[in-house]
Amino acid sequence: MALDTYALVTLQQAKDYLKVEYVEEDTLIEDLINRATYYLEQRKYQRALKQRAFTGELYNGMGTQELRLSTFPVVSVSSVSYVDDSGNESSINGYRIDDRRGILFRYGGWRDGVSNYKVTWVGGYDPIPHWLEQECLLLVSDWYEGRVPYGF
């Protein structure tokens, strides 16, 4: 198994942390890193953690001034458009980005609707913060040493 593109730590970081010097367990360790990343993103934090591009993600307008993106921090927003009931798109300007919390603010508000806003943007951590690397390495270590079953 190969290490996932969005893994929170490298194979070498995990091997150094585990004090493993041989290659026979690389596949197992890569699997544990992928599982730890999945666990942290999907179960604990419920958002993407490592920086990536989000192309044409659809969001529901709630009639408020806030449109909450699926992850944070926000690195950049390249486009925001309103999608009407016929599927026609019109570009939206005049919003402010709270990059730390992943929220787009708009004075006039975001019109109520289902999947009526399309956003293309980049978000997540790069580099991965030390505390998050440590959390991932602790999970890998516990699972590697059999202290906690990793099948969750």
Protein Blocks (a to p, Z undefined) as FASTA:
>chain_A
ZZdfklcbdfklmmmmnopabfklmmmmmmmmmmmmmmmmmmmnopafbdcddehiacdd
ehiabdcdfbdcdfbdfbdcdddfkopacddehiacdfknopacdfkopaedehkaccdd
dedjddddfklmmmmmmmmmmmmnopacckZZ
